[in-house]
């Protein structure tokens, strides 16, 4: 009898390995992924009976013509379930709940892992030997012609030229079938899916592999991945000779030198828009940090470039010089701001050499001056300059007391450039320095793997308003990105303008820039936008003329113990609550429509401190009021002006 049971068990196991369809349910059982492994490898996603993603092929084509995913021979299917709580550093919450079911299809040369959560699903390929990948097939077939918020590559030019971009653009809201067939879009892409369930496509654990773009070139209802081939010849050039310009490419997108886990491809699923705004899906699937990063200190930074070093009422000529930076340091020290950045200009222009400092700057003196005032300095660096002498530069300036780097003008995400990000993070960490990647693609896991990576740009932030025309609608963009770009992770948006324009009186200015929307909107952005390293973009003299707002900005945390998106609709408004210790910060922003927002407090309180739009904020963006408001039945209702915002603290 025992022998018969053994034979029966083996027979059932063999039969299961011959199965062509596999199904994985989320821990709650509502979300399901079906994998078809036959002549092609496909996956589909359903929420209950609703199909969110139709069968969509995934495969890798190797340089020798082998297709991984065509006629996949599964040797073993391994399932597991995980339920754990993870500690997070420098993030939107101190603890992350990580509950999922997983299926690994093991083949001779590759594993394909599928992971399903209650709020999304993902897959990745894992190589078992060194391979060269000519192309990757990553298709997302939607059941209908859904609307999508498409972040096109700006000023596309030729197809090849689209691989060289700053990953900054507003989103275009269109049906998928109306996608411009000649234009790539970068990630994340948010889709208004079946029954208005929001789907957000992005990637994470991107470490030695090209980033994924999306394209629809067939006027259908699907999009597919596009990847920059590996550069063959790269020359120094571009902005002030600080960029790597690709002159030719290899006929493959990835060259491996051993076993490697490729990036996760993910579809985040949100029944309500607000759930995207509080998602930690990207962080969950990123590789955990190794080693001690307790030395990393997030904080706020006084920034020089946006305000064009335009300070007033001093007895010296402002600019890139010692007196100006001593003024910035004194301002930061008086207001409890942790950092001052020296942006572009401190190193000799067009030399791409970070050891050549302009004669107007004495860095050792400034570091000593700042240290005596409990302020630390951060240096801007162009990509080419940082990459050419990375180890020596980090070692030299760490000894001087430089706390971190703002690295700019990478503007690519091919395999070489993605590998640079990790190398830069690792090298800076060796010398206890942090990194803010500007001119960068979206976050894709590195902020968890290397907690000294505090920010990525990859956002059309406030700097655009130095030159953008009046038609540039930053206010609407601000209430789109919590549901799109910020789903991927923190953004170097650079908020904090003290000159605030209403819809009719915004005007671009390089030396005296302004924001669109109200003053309270700028304050709210410090709560709503994730950024462990957060800029104060305006001039110290402008902040000192507004001490009440400056005191508030200086008091904001930049990382949080808890984050709750209370309400919101993409492109219309967003309402969030954040907790740091026992103090709650709540904020809301609207598009150009005035609206009343009712806050339901996440903890008991009898009164709150409220910063809200003034009665004339629709005419004069600077108009605001600070007041103490009684809480009634656990709620507070606030009126937002067009382009407005508010902040509540209790």
PyMOL commands that set and color helices and strands:
alter all, ss='L'
color gray80, all
select helices_A, chain A and resi 2-18+160-163+176-178+194-196+239-241+273-277+281-284+322-335+363-371+383-388+390-400+415-430+446-449+462-466+474-478+481-483+485-487+519-528+540-544+547-555
alter helices_A, ss='H'
color red, helices_A
select strands_A, chain A and resi 21-25+31-37+41-47+50-62+67-68+76-87+95-106+110-117+120-127+132-141+147-150+172-175+189-192+198-204+212-215+222-227+231-237+243-249+254-255+264-270+299-302+339-342+376-382+404-408+434-437+453-456+500-501+515-516+533-536+562-569+573-580+583-590+595-600+607-613+624-630+635-640+645-649
alter strands_A, ss='S'
color yellow, strands_A
deselect
rebuild
show_as cartoon
